[in-house]
């Protein structure tokens, strides 16, 4: 349709739709100032004089287009004023043409001038070359295509390079060229100055500011100078430059090129085609071709290059200009291809199937008018659109046009056999997705709008968010090919299948590969999740994680730059259960163990396409059933009534054994871990499964306690003690016993003898002792051959998570990974960064294998007061000192009784017993030269093993001793261990302050002497009482215990009596049970004073007997 018919549609309503009211009002004042109106096809050009000195050059193009069967007037304008588009000058031009009529169609003045001066300019053509140098840092030169796709520009950045010489993100644009040439800065070397001089020469050709257009001979010289610097980079456009996504740009080999003519909507346009093809050819002299994907810039060798460069200066030509240009070229460069297409019927016909193509892009605008669901915008913004085109083989035509003539890549014109039915069907598919034409008058842009196809848009910016789901798929099914750069801001690809592949390596370990299917290809999930979890801390906060909506779309980025939309509901199970598997940013499978079966089953549900998961199903069933333990009846012959929680512990131990799992029995001190273990071993023996012994490794202080409890509660179990100097004689008898007791200090010495046997169980009591996995003891227990493994400890975690790892590495090697991986994936995030989600995940992983009951948890099952006897054997020089004192005092007592009788020998007897008690408590209490050389102190060591654990449990503890000097020694130990305490003795000046300090919770331990605190105190804050040296008079001991166990006490009270095994302490306790009055008489506490008459020679012999063994 000609320009006159288009102008007929340009009424006031059409002008008001395209121009603002203010622009139209001002334009009416400039209609008379419009001059030099030219017409070329559907385009108009003129000069408009306003208050500026020079008139403005303005152009307008009017076309009638048909969109989906409806005609519409399209107007595009351009002006060299500050507004640039849809300005008052363009409105004045259209008003003037409407008023004066349409001028004649003739070649534009610049085309006439081009043709007239072509020969003269060719005679003056020159080229320039540059040198080479290399700079260290500071200035970087970026050559990139223009955002409008026309030409290339040079941008200068200043900053520090990274280790690879690449511009860092904080590099900033730089343009102080004149200043640098006047006074060279320190960061500019000679090659930089060469570049700056070349820029200066290039700028004289025109007004270039900021980004520098590369054209002409000076542009070619500038390219050479930039390449010589060795710091030249390239990118696809502004987005890449802003994000510093740059690639090195190097000089490439020259490429042959030729002039071709392309049919565009605006007319026939010249271009250079190179072999191999490049991103663009620059209109420099000589021409250079820029190949961004390959990172190359090279000379384009073109025949008649000077004439070709002149041709490239031409705008797209209208039909009435083709003959003029063809004639001018024929005169000076007859070898160049003509721009005259010839008659359509004379052209070769192209018969190829239709391929609809939809190219998505984002335009930079200065705002837009109200249209569809878009609100008006009056500031710089981005506008998303789609450019539709129809491709027939190598030819492209614009939808909505009817001309069959198109250009091939080699420049030849052809006549396309267009399939109107297929084109209409393709356009209908577009319309069904909500894509409709975008009117140029809706947009305010500084650059030309895309002219290589039909510009379409959705109803709103928000509508683009879901486009890549059902809408994009519908277009593909309708035959459309979608071309979308990864940088398109709404290009978010949906996930198809979720894929899990598991392969077993034969050693209980598996190789797990997690992936997602995106756009027809499989992507490794691990790097995607690694980057997401690294960049968004909310995934590690359980509360924030719960608040994330399942339907929220989370965008992750692939290595190729694709943005992928994943529903948060698919990510949350991964964050809750498998977050540690995504620590490594590298792609590839991750290593998991069979113990990971439960969490894998939780995260990989039926919505996954899973392969190779069968080997884990059995393990999953085993571990899953750990939460549904079946009751186990106590074994016959167990000489103890198990409380309900102890029955549960026995059932749990049986369950772990049945499923070949290890575990940690972590009950609080005093709840009977030893008794539960003995019941378990007795049940194993009675079931016929214990054809090998159980090796129990424990601290030296607990050997006697285990031996005593086994004899008391499970006499059917044969116990072998691998302890003492003569233990080597017992190694051959290991296989003939049910329980073998050894100690941590002896493990390394006896490692070969112990490793010579196989065991039904290896049990670590006080398992935190091997918290250092690199210790010799830890190495030995890991190497022992055992069917089952068990840890007993009241404090599975004392200082750091590495202690927990060490125990599980003994129980189930590999369950928590290697030490380094555990430190990186668990310890550091939890301990250093407070990662509560990971802490919950770790707790969830180990929960099936730890049974921990606190005293408060089983309070209803406990009596109000529980008495626990803790025995310890005297060792080394402490034992020798005891025997020396006992032997000497035995002779003295017997001589005294023989001379004076028992009744008058009480002082000697009590002195003898006092000295023996002091040796048991601590050799430092005995005023003997030999005692000062003794370093062993068995009871104090036992106390200091107990107190940290009790304090960790939150216990409030009273420690009683008859000896104030002993309390002083305990003070020293508490200070070294950093345990706060209060002290009450006869010398305490501020008695009430000491009591308040404990009662109000300021300190967890209260040291009390017998005389100062045995009676009269109300210490209901305490729930634990320790009698360091037993009071052989029961009433006095009970009075001390009642400081805590009295009216007002709301908690169960545990009473611990520390006794040296086989010593005077243990014998007095035995006498206490059968001769309470006799025990009182020994301490001179019989009020009637006649108990000495009840004391006989047999009692003296028993009290003064030697230590056993």
Secondary structure, DSSP 8 states (H G I E B T S, - for coil): --HHHHHHT--HHHHHHHS-HHHHHHHTTTGGGEEEEEEETTEEEEEE--SSSS-EEEEEEEEEEEETTEEEEEEEEEESSSS-SS-HHHHHHHHHHHHH----B---HHHHHHHHHHHHHHHT------------SEEEEEEEE-TTSSSEEEEEEEE-B-TTS-B-TT-EE---HHHHHHS--TT--HHHHHHHHHHHHHHTTS---SSEE--HHHHHHHHHHHHHHT-EEE-SSHHHHHTT--EE-EE---EEEEEEEEEETTEEEEEEEEES--SEEE-BSS-EEEETTTTEEEEEEETTHHHHHHHHTS--B-HHHHHHHHHHHHHH-TTS--S----GGGS-EE---EEEEEEEEEEEES-B--BTTB--B-SSEEEEEEEEEEEETTEEE-TT----EEE-TTS-EEEE---HHHHHHHHHHHHHTT-EE--GGGB--SS----SSEEEE-SSTGGGGGIIIIIHHHHHHTT-EEEE-TT-TT-EEEEEEEEEEEEE-SSSEEEEEEEEEETTEEEEHHHHHHHHHHH-GGGG-HHHHHHS-TT-EEEEE-TTS-EEEEEHHHHHHHHHHSGGGG---S-S-EEEEGGGHHHHHHHS-TTSEEES-HHHHHHHHHHHGGGS-------TT--S---HHHHHHHHHHHHHHHTT--EEE---TTS-HHHHHHHHHHHHHHTT---S-EEEEE-GGGHHHHHHHHHHH-TTS-EEE--STTGGGGGGGGGG-SEEEEEHHHHTTTHHHHHTSEEEEEEEETGGGG--TTSHHHHHHHHSEEEEEEEE-S-S-SS-HHHHHHHHHHHSTTTT--HHHHIIIIIIIIIIT--HHHHHHHHHHHHTTEE---TTTTGGGS-SEEEEEEEE---HHHHHHHHHHHHHHHHHHHHHHHHH-STT-HHHHHHHHHHHHHHHH-GGGS-SGGGGG----HHHHHHHHHHHHHHHTT--EEEEES-HHHHHHHHHHHHHHT--EEEE-TT-S-HHHHHHHHHTTS-SEEEEEHHHHSSS---TT--EEEESS--SSHHHHHHHHTTTSSTT--S-EEEEEEEETTSHHHHHHHHHHH-HHHHHHHTT--TTS-GGGG--HHHHHHHT-----
